[in-house]
Amino acid sequence: MPGQMPVSISAVQPSRAWHAVTAGFLGWMLDAFDFFVLVFLVDTLASQFHVTKTQVVFTLTATLAMRPVGAIIFGLLADRYGRRRPLMANVIFFSVIELLCGFAPTYTVFLILRALYGIGMGGEWGVGASLAMEAAPPKWRGILSGVLQSGYPLGYLLAALAARFIEPAFGWRAMFWIGGAPALLALYIRSKVPESEAWKQHRAPSTRAILAVVKQNWKSALYLVLMMTLMMFLSHGTQDLYPDFLKSTRGANSHIVSYIALLYNIGAVIGTLIFGHFSELLGRRRSMIFALLLSLATIPAWAFGGTLLAIAVAAFIMQAGVQGAWGVIPAHLNELSPDQTRGLLPGLAYQLGILIAAPVNSIEYALRSKFGYSWALAGFETINIALLIVVLALGTERKGRGFLSEQIART
């Protein structure tokens, strides 16, 4: 109103950012939990469904391959109709599918359900990240980006805990049944999380207009997809098969594997927070490169360590670097995306990257038969990290970019 001092959005509602980041964090943590319970059940499910371990590993590939479908569906809805309602629908969808996985009577049914789950997993990150980053004050965006992304390794950590305590006591089906609990998050989003002001200011008039903006920025979109493909090779290539690697090459039992997984996911959480914070001081790309160099230096001990203790320490440092680089991604992708497509483009680039990288588990598992498990993991990730560093060095960034008009009038 005339005559009144304009104030920033954050001054009007200081709790806005925390509720938005909390919703995105919890959604991504619970989504990751629902994905990672499977990596601890490869042997169990192969025996249960009377199939090979390779076929069970393929269900991971099916989940990853379907994620771009979810990114497109929920991303378009988020840019057209707001962030909150698509995020609530997404959380309910992937929770119900996860619950049903626990009732799968055959491998075929289980495979179909894991593919459908991929649609839900693919939609959560883009919508949740845009909601959180649009609410975060620019000076806090780096650390809050790390907080948001830390939900992923925390979900893995919870899956390791479930593998240690729930599966031995209640069976493998209970691991999926508890995956239905995230549906309750929709109640929190409905009651506490406000709609994005940035979306209200930059809302596109139609779906066609959203796609037109993506087309206009196709070069940037392709760069983001390339970067995210290599990032997916990094994370899934170092995480998904590692429990099976420990069992197959070091003779670790399920209890030991779950404890090592707990340890390296604690390292992952620490890494997301440290490098997310550093990205405000050093820049997005430079912080990511430092994290990648840490992981690169750890590969020999991570893949060839002589004792389980050495392996465990190396895995801790490895995932601190891997997820340290990932901790910068929510802020980096959202800052590089046009205002009208921030619900769609970051999530789509993220999930197209996983579509291209979806065979990573099958590739590494096939390389294992030719070169051995250790060389398969070490060789693949050494080449991948080197390529990723080059891509980041040749790229650009827009650290601290504003998503809102600088000031709005108090109403």
Secondary structure, 3 states (H helix, E strand, C coil): CCCCCCECHHHHCCCHHHHHHHHHHHHHHHHHHHHHHHHHCHHHHHHHHCCCHHHHHHHHHHHHHHHHHHHHHHHHHHHHHCCHHHHHHHHHHHHHHHHHHCCCCCHHHHHHHHHHHHHHHHHHHHHHHHHHHHHCCHHHHHHHHHHHHHHHHHHHHHHHHHHHHHHHHHCHHHHHHHHHHHHHHHHHHHHHCCCCHHHHHHCCCCHHHHHHHHHHCHHHHHHHHHHHHHHHHHHHHHHCCHHHHHHHHHCCCHHHHHHHHHHHHHHHHHHHHHHHHHHHHHCHHHHHHHHHHHHHHHHHHHHHCCCHHHHHHHHHHHHHHHHHHHCCHHHHHHHHCCHHHCCCHHHHHHHHHHHHHCCHHHHHHHHHHHHCHHHHHHHHHHHHHHHHHHHHHHCCCCCCCCCCCCCECCC
